[in-house]
């Protein structure tokens, strides 16, 4: 019986050692995760960052949860950005006639922009909470934080800025529509172009049109930001 107990104890010890050997993959998983993050940085594919392949998931092990914080945010960002493509279409203006015809579209655009901005802020807050809950080793944390800044923090700020620019365009366009409506007796349209009865009124209209036109460069930058943030979403 003593010999049997010794044999069983030996088997138990061997089993524990075997389990420990199998379970101690964290260092290699961490190294694989660091390498994967660095490869994403080097490839310039942080927005969108790209899903993990099955091979990559196996290599990084439990660190796929940290990666999912980023991919989940980017999916939410793409969803928030997708409706803004329609706003961009409405804000492609060529004449005063365009502005007057799209009054309702501008009003709808401002609501869409507000809704999308709210969704984006909620997604960013959720990602930040998840990031703060991650206990990352000292060698991994700075690499992950660098990717997080480029894949979450920066694009969120850029998309919020783009939404603000587009809201400014919609607001200015509505102001012009209101101005024309308030002076309907002295402003008429000829082939979608405004004809103004008095020089002072013409100057006042021109000032509003120039202010709107001054947003064109920023609007094109916003367009690029939205296309990038929306990714493959249609």
C-alpha positions as a Markdown table, in Angstrom:
| # | Residue | x | y | z |
|---|---|---|---|---|
| 1 | Unk | 0.0 | 0.0 | 0.0 |
| 2 | Unk | 2.8 | 2.4 | 0.8 |
| 3 | Unk | 4.3 | 1.7 | -2.6 |
| 4 | Unk | 1.0 | 2.3 | -4.3 |
| 5 | Unk | 0.6 | 5.6 | -2.4 |
| 6 | Unk | 4.1 | 6.7 | -3.6 |
| 7 | Unk | 3.3 | 5.7 | -7.2 |
| 8 | Unk | 0.0 | 7.7 | -7.1 |
| 9 | Unk | 1.8 | 10.7 | -5.5 |
| 10 | Unk | 4.4 | 10.5 | -8.2 |
| 11 | Unk | 1.7 | 10.4 | -10.9 |
| 12 | Unk | -0.1 | 13.4 | -9.4 |
| 13 | Unk | 3.1 | 15.4 | -9.3 |
| 14 | Unk | 3.9 | 14.5 | -12.9 |
| 15 | Unk | 0.4 | 15.5 | -13.9 |
| 16 | Unk | 0.8 | 18.9 | -12.2 |
| 17 | Unk | 4.1 | 19.5 | -13.8 |
| 18 | Unk | 2.6 | 18.6 | -17.2 |
| 19 | Unk | -0.3 | 21.0 | -16.7 |
| 20 | Unk | 2.0 | 23.8 | -15.6 |
| 21 | Unk | 4.1 | 23.3 | -18.7 |
| 22 | Unk | 1.1 | 23.3 | -20.9 |
| 23 | Unk | -0.5 | 26.4 | -19.2 |
| 24 | Unk | 2.6 | 28.6 | -19.1 |
| 25 | Unk | 2.2 | 30.0 | -22.6 |
| 26 | Unk | 1.7 | 33.6 | -21.4 |
| 27 | Unk | 5.3 | 34.8 | -22.2 |
| 28 | Unk | 5.2 | 33.5 | -25.8 |
| 29 | Unk | 1.6 | 34.7 | -26.2 |
| 30 | Unk | 2.6 | 38.1 | -25.0 |
| 31 | Unk | 5.6 | 38.2 | -27.3 |
| 32 | Unk | 3.4 | 37.1 | -30.2 |
| 33 | Unk | 0.9 | 39.9 | -29.4 |
| 34 | Unk | 3.6 | 42.5 | -29.3 |
| 35 | Unk | 4.9 | 41.3 | -32.6 |
| 36 | Unk | 1.4 | 41.3 | -34.1 |
| 37 | Unk | 0.8 | 44.9 | -32.9 |
| 38 | Unk | 4.1 | 46.0 | -34.3 |
| 39 | Unk | 3.3 | 44.3 | -37.6 |
| 40 | Unk | 0.0 | 46.3 | -37.8 |
| 41 | Unk | 1.9 | 49.5 | -37.1 |
| 42 | Unk | 4.5 | 48.7 | -39.8 |
| 43 | Unk | 1.8 | 47.8 | -42.3 |
| 44 | Unk | -0.1 | 51.1 | -41.7 |
| 45 | Unk | -3.4 | 49.2 | -41.2 |
| 46 | Unk | -4.6 | 50.6 | -37.9 |
| 47 | Unk | -7.8 | 52.1 | -39.4 |
| 48 | Unk | -9.2 | 49.6 | -40.0 |
| 49 | Unk | -6.9 | 47.4 | -37.9 |
| 50 | Unk | -8.2 | 44.1 | -39.3 |
| 51 | Unk | -9.6 | 41.1 | -37.6 |
| 52 | Unk | -7.3 | 38.4 | -36.1 |
| 53 | Unk | -6.9 | 35.2 | -38.2 |
| 54 | Unk | -7.4 | 31.9 | -36.5 |
| 55 | Unk | -3.6 | 31.4 | -36.5 |
| 56 | Unk | -3.1 | 34.8 | -34.9 |
| 57 | Unk | -5.8 | 34.1 | -32.2 |
| 58 | Unk | -4.1 | 30.9 | -31.3 |
| 59 | Unk | -0.7 | 32.7 | -31.1 |
| 60 | Unk | -1.8 | 35.5 | -28.8 |
| 61 | Unk | -4.1 | 33.5 | -26.6 |
| 62 | Unk | -5.9 | 35.5 | -24.0 |
| 63 | Unk | -4.6 | 38.7 | -25.4 |
| 64 | Unk | -7.3 | 38.5 | -28.1 |
| 65 | Unk | -9.5 | 40.3 | -25.6 |
| 66 | Unk | -7.3 | 43.3 | -25.5 |
| 67 | Unk | -7.3 | 43.3 | -29.3 |
| 68 | Unk | -11.1 | 43.0 | -29.4 |
| 69 | Unk | -11.3 | 46.3 | -27.4 |
| 70 | Unk | -9.9 | 48.0 | -30.5 |
| 71 | Unk | -11.8 | 46.1 | -33.2 |
| 72 | Unk | -15.1 | 46.5 | -31.3 |
| 73 | Unk | -14.6 | 50.3 | -31.2 |
| 74 | Unk | -13.8 | 50.5 | -34.8 |
| 75 | Unk | -16.9 | 48.5 | -35.8 |
| 76 | Unk | -19.0 | 51.0 | -33.8 |
| 77 | Unk | -17.1 | 53.9 | -35.3 |
| 78 | Unk | -17.8 | 52.6 | -38.8 |
| 79 | Unk | -21.5 | 52.2 | -38.0 |
| 80 | Unk | -21.6 | 55.8 | -36.7 |
| 81 | Unk | -19.7 | 57.1 | -39.7 |
| 82 | Unk | -21.8 | 55.3 | -42.4 |
| 83 | Unk | -24.9 | 57.7 | -42.3 |
| 84 | Unk | -22.5 | 60.7 | -42.7 |
| 85 | Unk | -21.9 | 59.7 | -46.3 |
| 86 | Unk | -25.5 | 60.7 | -47.1 |
| 87 | Unk | -24.9 | 64.0 | -45.3 |
| 88 | Unk | -21.8 | 64.6 | -47.5 |
| 89 | Unk | -23.9 | 64.1 | -50.6 |
| 90 | Unk | -26.4 | 66.7 | -49.4 |
| 91 | Unk | -23.6 | 69.1 | -48.6 |
| 92 | Unk | -22.1 | 69.0 | -52.2 |
| 93 | Unk | -23.5 | 72.4 | -53.3 |
| 94 | Unk | -23.2 | 74.2 | -56.6 |
| 95 | Unk | -25.7 | 77.0 | -56.4 |
| 96 | Unk | -28.1 | 79.0 | -54.3 |
| 97 | Unk | -30.9 | 76.9 | -55.9 |
| 98 | Unk | -29.2 | 73.7 | -54.5 |
| 99 | Unk | -29.3 | 75.3 | -51.0 |
| 100 | Unk | -33.0 | 76.2 | -51.2 |
| 101 | Unk | -34.0 | 72.8 | -52.6 |
| 102 | Unk | -32.1 | 71.0 | -49.8 |
| 103 | Unk | -33.4 | 72.8 | -46.8 |
| 104 | Unk | -35.1 | 69.8 | -45.3 |
| 105 | Unk | -32.0 | 67.7 | -46.1 |
| 106 | Unk | -29.8 | 70.1 | -44.1 |
| 107 | Unk | -32.2 | 70.0 | -41.1 |
| 108 | Unk | -32.1 | 66.2 | -41.3 |
| 109 | Unk | -28.4 | 66.3 | -41.7 |
| 110 | Unk | -27.9 | 68.2 | -38.4 |
| 111 | Unk | -30.0 | 65.5 | -36.6 |
| 112 | Unk | -28.0 | 62.7 | -38.2 |
| 113 | Unk | -24.7 | 64.4 | -37.2 |
| 114 | Unk | -25.8 | 64.8 | -33.6 |
| 115 | Unk | -27.0 | 61.2 | -33.4 |
| 116 | Unk | -23.7 | 59.9 | -35.0 |
| 117 | Unk | -21.6 | 62.0 | -32.7 |
| 118 | Unk | -23.5 | 60.7 | -29.7 |
| 119 | Unk | -23.0 | 57.1 | -30.8 |
| 120 | Unk | -19.3 | 57.7 | -31.4 |
| 121 | Unk | -18.9 | 59.3 | -28.0 |
| 122 | Unk | -20.6 | 56.3 | -26.3 |
| 123 | Unk | -18.4 | 53.9 | -28.2 |
| 124 | Unk | -15.2 | 55.8 | -27.3 |
| 125 | Unk | -16.3 | 55.9 | -23.6 |
| 126 | Unk | -16.9 | 52.1 | -23.7 |
| 127 | Unk | -13.5 | 51.4 | -25.3 |
| 128 | Unk | -11.8 | 53.7 | -22.7 |
| 129 | Unk | -13.4 | 51.8 | -19.9 |
| 130 | Unk | -12.4 | 48.5 | -21.3 |
| 131 | Unk | -8.8 | 49.8 | -21.8 |
| 132 | Unk | -8.6 | 51.0 | -18.2 |
| 133 | Unk | -9.6 | 47.5 | -17.1 |
| 134 | Unk | -6.8 | 45.7 | -18.9 |
| 135 | Unk | -3.9 | 44.7 | -16.7 |
| 136 | Unk | -1.1 | 44.6 | -19.3 |
| 137 | Unk | 2.5 | 43.7 | -18.5 |
| 138 | Unk | 5.1 | 46.5 | -18.6 |
| 139 | Unk | 6.7 | 45.5 | -21.9 |
| 140 | Unk | 3.3 | 45.2 | -23.6 |
| 141 | Unk | 1.5 | 48.2 | -22.3 |
| 142 | Unk | 3.4 | 51.0 | -24.2 |
| 143 | Unk | 3.1 | 49.1 | -27.5 |
| 144 | Unk | -0.6 | 48.5 | -26.9 |
| 145 | Unk | -1.2 | 52.1 | -25.9 |
| 146 | Unk | 0.5 | 53.4 | -29.0 |
| 147 | Unk | -1.8 | 51.3 | -31.2 |
| 148 | Unk | -4.8 | 52.3 | -29.1 |
| 149 | Unk | -4.0 | 56.0 | -29.5 |
| 150 | Unk | -3.8 | 55.5 | -33.3 |
| 151 | Unk | -6.7 | 53.1 | -33.8 |
| 152 | Unk | -9.2 | 54.5 | -31.2 |
| 153 | Unk | -8.3 | 57.9 | -29.7 |
| 154 | Unk | -7.1 | 59.7 | -32.8 |
| 155 | Unk | -9.7 | 58.5 | -35.3 |
| 156 | Unk | -12.5 | 59.2 | -32.8 |
| 157 | Unk | -11.3 | 62.8 | -32.4 |
| 158 | Unk | -10.9 | 63.2 | -36.1 |
| 159 | Unk | -14.4 | 61.9 | -36.8 |
| 160 | Unk | -15.9 | 64.2 | -34.2 |
| 161 | Unk | -14.1 | 67.1 | -35.8 |
| 162 | Unk | -15.4 | 66.1 | -39.2 |
| 163 | Unk | -18.9 | 65.9 | -37.9 |
| 164 | Unk | -18.5 | 69.4 | -36.4 |
| 165 | Unk | -17.3 | 70.8 | -39.8 |
| 166 | Unk | -20.3 | 69.2 | -41.6 |
| 167 | Unk | -22.6 | 70.6 | -39.0 |
| 168 | Unk | -21.1 | 74.1 | -39.7 |
| 169 | Unk | -21.8 | 73.6 | -43.4 |
| 170 | Unk | -25.4 | 72.6 | -42.8 |
| 171 | Unk | -25.9 | 75.5 | -40.3 |
| 172 | Unk | -24.5 | 78.0 | -42.8 |
| 173 | Unk | -26.6 | 76.6 | -45.6 |
| 174 | Unk | -29.8 | 76.9 | -43.5 |
| 175 | Unk | -28.8 | 80.5 | -42.7 |
| 176 | Unk | -28.6 | 81.3 | -46.4 |
| 177 | Unk | -31.9 | 79.6 | -47.1 |
| 178 | Unk | -33.5 | 81.7 | -44.3 |
| 179 | Unk | -31.9 | 84.9 | -45.7 |
| 180 | Unk | -33.3 | 84.2 | -49.2 |
| 181 | Unk | -36.7 | 83.4 | -47.8 |
| 182 | Unk | -36.8 | 86.6 | -45.7 |
| 183 | Unk | -36.0 | 88.6 | -48.8 |
| 184 | Unk | -38.0 | 86.7 | -51.3 |
| 185 | Unk | -39.4 | 89.9 | -52.9 |
| 186 | Unk | -35.8 | 91.0 | -53.8 |
| 187 | Unk | -34.0 | 87.7 | -54.5 |
| 188 | Unk | -35.1 | 85.5 | -57.4 |
| 189 | Unk | -33.6 | 82.5 | -59.0 |
| 190 | Unk | -32.5 | 82.3 | -62.7 |
| 191 | Unk | -31.2 | 78.8 | -63.6 |
| 192 | Unk | -30.5 | 78.2 | -59.9 |
| 193 | Unk | -28.4 | 81.4 | -59.6 |
| 194 | Unk | -29.6 | 84.2 | -57.3 |
| 195 | Unk | -30.5 | 87.6 | -58.9 |
| 196 | Unk | -30.6 | 90.3 | -56.2 |
| 197 | Unk | -32.4 | 93.6 | -56.5 |
| 198 | Unk | -30.1 | 95.9 | -54.5 |
| 199 | Unk | -26.3 | 96.1 | -54.0 |
| 200 | Unk | -26.6 | 96.0 | -50.3 |
| 201 | Unk | -28.6 | 92.9 | -50.3 |
| 202 | Unk | -26.2 | 91.4 | -52.9 |
| 203 | Unk | -23.3 | 92.1 | -50.5 |
| 204 | Unk | -25.1 | 90.6 | -47.6 |
| 205 | Unk | -25.8 | 87.4 | -49.6 |
| 206 | Unk | -22.3 | 87.3 | -50.9 |
| 207 | Unk | -20.8 | 87.4 | -47.4 |
| 208 | Unk | -22.9 | 84.4 | -46.4 |
| 209 | Unk | -21.9 | 82.5 | -49.6 |
| 210 | Unk | -18.2 | 83.3 | -49.1 |
| 211 | Unk | -18.4 | 82.0 | -45.5 |
| 212 | Unk | -20.0 | 78.8 | -46.7 |
| 213 | Unk | -17.5 | 78.4 | -49.5 |
| 214 | Unk | -14.6 | 78.9 | -47.1 |
| 215 | Unk | -15.6 | 75.6 | -45.5 |
| 216 | Unk | -14.9 | 73.7 | -48.8 |
| 217 | Unk | -11.4 | 72.6 | -48.0 |
| 218 | Unk | -12.3 | 71.5 | -44.5 |
| 219 | Unk | -15.3 | 69.7 | -45.9 |
| 220 | Unk | -13.1 | 67.7 | -48.3 |
| 221 | Unk | -10.8 | 66.7 | -45.3 |
| 222 | Unk | -13.9 | 65.7 | -43.5 |
| 223 | Unk | -15.0 | 63.5 | -46.5 |
| 224 | Unk | -11.6 | 61.7 | -46.3 |
| 225 | Unk | -12.0 | 61.1 | -42.6 |
| 226 | Unk | -15.5 | 59.7 | -42.9 |
| 227 | Unk | -14.6 | 57.4 | -45.8 |
| 228 | Unk | -11.7 | 56.1 | -43.7 |
| 229 | Unk | -13.8 | 55.7 | -40.5 |
| 230 | Unk | -16.7 | 54.1 | -42.3 |
| 231 | Unk | -14.4 | 51.5 | -43.8 |
| 232 | Unk | -16.3 | 48.8 | -45.7 |
| 233 | Unk | -19.7 | 49.9 | -44.4 |
| 234 | Unk | -22.1 | 51.1 | -47.1 |
